[in-house]
């Protein structure tokens, strides 16, 4: 069941819901001493946005008296799988997937522990009410807003040559935003030419390097 809203606000709310939900279960989902334990595995802790998610979750957990352990998978799905497999003391797992296509494996490794996926959405078929849910923004809206900005800036032009620097190839947001971006551009009635398109992995430095390479091709 996809829940689409402000990610950080939802994370704050989720910590409250998880605490309430686990405390109602008959002994299960409650660690010794009555404290809720949550394990948060972040796909890449060096990424500014993902680090901000971990910080927000940490503050919310502290306010609610919840124990939160943060793990950094450093971009490795194998590392992330091991983190979930070893989360013996966790009542609930929050997971920012390294690869959106590994959700089913993560669920199998988690056993009966519920998982809240964030930041990168699994396929709908791997989500299940009250067990495996996704909290994140609507990527179609993000893509539409990006396209709208471009169209507003170049309202007087009938033809646009567009270069697209995308995020990670395994991230759901990359696919969702790119699809919506192109759909909005093409619905504008303008002639849209995609002169360059590649993955920059959310990195400004990588995108800048790729853009310099593109400029050397001499394309407009």
Secondary structure, 3 states (H helix, E strand, C coil): CEEECCHHHHHHHHHHHHHHHHHHCCCCCCCHHHCCEEEEEECCCCCHHHHHHHHHHHHHHHHHCCEEEEEECCCCHHHHHHHHHCCCCCCEEEEECCCHHHHHHHHHHHCCCEEEEECCCCCHHHCECCCEEEEECCHHHHHHHHHHHHHHHCCCCCEEEEEEEECCCCCHHHHHHHHHHHHHHHCCCCEEEEEEEEECCCCHHHHHHHHHHHHCCCCC
